[in-house]
Amino acid sequence: MSGIYQLTGTLQNYIWGGEDYLADLIHFDKQPNTTYAEWWLGAHISSPSAIEVAGKSHSLLEFLAQNPTALGEQSRTVFGDELPYLLKILDVKAPLSIQLHPTKAQAEIGFAAENARGVELKDPKRTYKDNNHKPEMMIALSDFWLLHGFKPKAEILKNLRNRPHFAPLADKLEQQDLHSFYADIMQASQGQLESWLNPIFAQNQLENLTPENPDYWVLYCRDAMQIPADKLDAGLMCFYLFNIVNVPKGQGIYQDAGIPHAYLRGQNIELMACSDNVIRGGLTPKHVDIPELLKVVDCREVIPELIPAAPQGNGSHHYWTPAKDFALENIGYDAQFSVKGSAKNATILFAMEGALKICANSTALELTQGQSAFICANTDYEIIGIEKGYCVLATLP
């Protein structure tokens, strides 16, 4: 099956989302006192997009079940009859939980083990929601801040020694590997957390700090997440262990299996393997499974590498990542500029700015900012700019 179809995503109203960004981008009527965190485009079982066929709306999940050839031969050979990726737009107003994602093998084992124990899929204490891994990439739509992987041990020691009350922790780390040290931090008592963090609260004010300083984010998270003084979160200590990364608008970063990370502030495009497996490591009221966290976490020292921005102006740009489950293309266009393409596998197009027309098989769709289309495998298409802007396309490498 080939062709192009209008696609409509789904909203996720998580507490950390903002109130305005997604409403302005997607052009929907926002409700008072409602947060809009994510816009999903894909066929994840928990929130599939809607595809319009012959004037009627269908679940993309059902459409693909009935028309599996729309996925493409390569996709079906490697990933079966499921769309292997999920495209999202995020508005991060308050910090997300520190989290990491399992490898494919770890996910299969963990999912089967929880099934065998009879843990319900919607149980809040369930860790594995499916049997897939979840590598992910993001492209910043604003100045963006996140945590990403462990700093080199020498930098962590410097961080700790710069704060005199952390001297015992620095001495301890001198004698330990990063995994053992991290395990001790994550299993610290409330009294230990207070002895480490209360001096930070007493000595600093947020307005006197810059975001490059770990103390800034400790205070920021305490305030934004309303963390009470008698229920301090071990995740606050991770600002002294992990890389604090600033991603300028247009650039991006890739998160591999096991790498701890947390989105802190900003908006982004996110593309990932189609999974909802999240192992949390703090800064959340949700379930934190410490034994599983310590089993899966990758404590290697990480030097963050940013994905370069797409060039400005007309034309196509493919972002590179090592992922096999997804790939992202950026197409910039002025009015009347056109690009021809051929979808070997199922592709999702999202209009980020301006307006465009996409033509295929004598069908044409006009899309404005916030609208999207599903392009079936084996479809030759042409994208023509109507109003200056750009779109992104998610597919397979």
Beta strands, then each sheet from edge to edge (+ up, - down):
strand 1: 4-8
strand 2: 10-12
strand 3: 38-42
strand 4: 50-53
strand 5: 56-59
strand 6: 85-92
strand 7: 99-100
strand 8: 136-140
strand 9: 144-150
strand 10: 242-247
strand 11: 252-255
strand 12: 261-273
strand 13: 279-280
strand 14: 315-318
strand 15: 327-333
strand 16: 338-343
strand 17: 347-360
strand 18: 363-368
strand 19: 372-375
strand 20: 379-395
sheet 1: 5+ 4- 1+ 19- 17+ 18-
sheet 2: 5+ 4- 1+ 19- 17+ 20- 15+ 14-
sheet 3: 5+ 4- 1+ 19- 17+ 20- 16+
sheet 4: 2+ 3- 6+ 12- 8+ 11-
sheet 5: 2+ 3- 6+ 12- 9+ 10-
sheet 6: 7+ 13-
end
